[in-house]
């Protein structure tokens, strides 16, 4: 097999920049989420009550896939959505305000972190497993009917690949030759169940053959591998050549949710050593693409943007409880 040509330096720097922004954001949300939840962890306490699913370790998927998308393309995500939302260009201030449950949020504080909707970038996500795949089909169908080259990408987890919606979506996408790309994030764990205990095949990419579409698995949480695979799949979709399936072996660096003791996880001590960000920084330094100081500058810039978003969210108003039913029911007389 002929080795893939090295990506140009500007692209590699941008991939790292996106990964650093995502990690900086998740670290800030981690900090703010746990504020007010001690000395005894209380999921309902603090500035950000409720569950929280963070994507540290899965940055290569978001950076590699979204580098090929425009705001006119559609992207659906899972209950762990921040990384792909950021990489797709969802406004940091509005997203953070939504996570904090504030009136200036994407959903006016009604949806929270698992239900981010942004019409400006055609982004959505859901707490329901495999929920994002059928809407991606609908968007891809609309793009196809309008004769555009726009595409839809549905990101889901390896556990969701065992849901009926996954298989129904792949089948219909293939039958209708839709411009959609399915991306499976295999982080080894479906909450507390190892993938090998729940999935009969070693790679979900192998399931693509059952629907007559291309399937590829990217190993080692390799952002450049994701970039290449996604570039090819998205180009196929834009050209009218139909759907593809990509599975990425990625990493859940932290728990399934915040407060997860992870007692089921025998590999927990070795997880920090698999962190994709220092690995990629070291690779780019070794290749002469950046210096360590460049990565520090990227982190500082990311921190400035993230802290601005957090400050904006904190200073935004909390929704008035008397308006709790606003945006739930249609208003005005029906014609």
Protein Blocks (a to p, Z undefined) as FASTA:
>chain_A
ZZdddddfklmmmmmmmmmmmmmmmmmmmmmmmgopafbdcfkgcjbgcjdddfehjlmm
mmmmmmmpcfkbccdddfblmlmmmmnopafklmmmmmnopaklmnlopnommlccdfkn
opacdfbehklmmmmmmmmmmmmmnopabdcdddddfklmmpfklmmmmmmmmmnopacd
dddddehiahjacfklmpfbfblklmmmmnopacdddehhiaklmmmmmmmmmmmmmnon
apaddddddddfbafbehiaolmpmklmmmmmmomklmmmmmmmmnomacfklmmmmmmm
mmmmmmmmmmmmmmpccddfklmmgokbcgdjdZZ
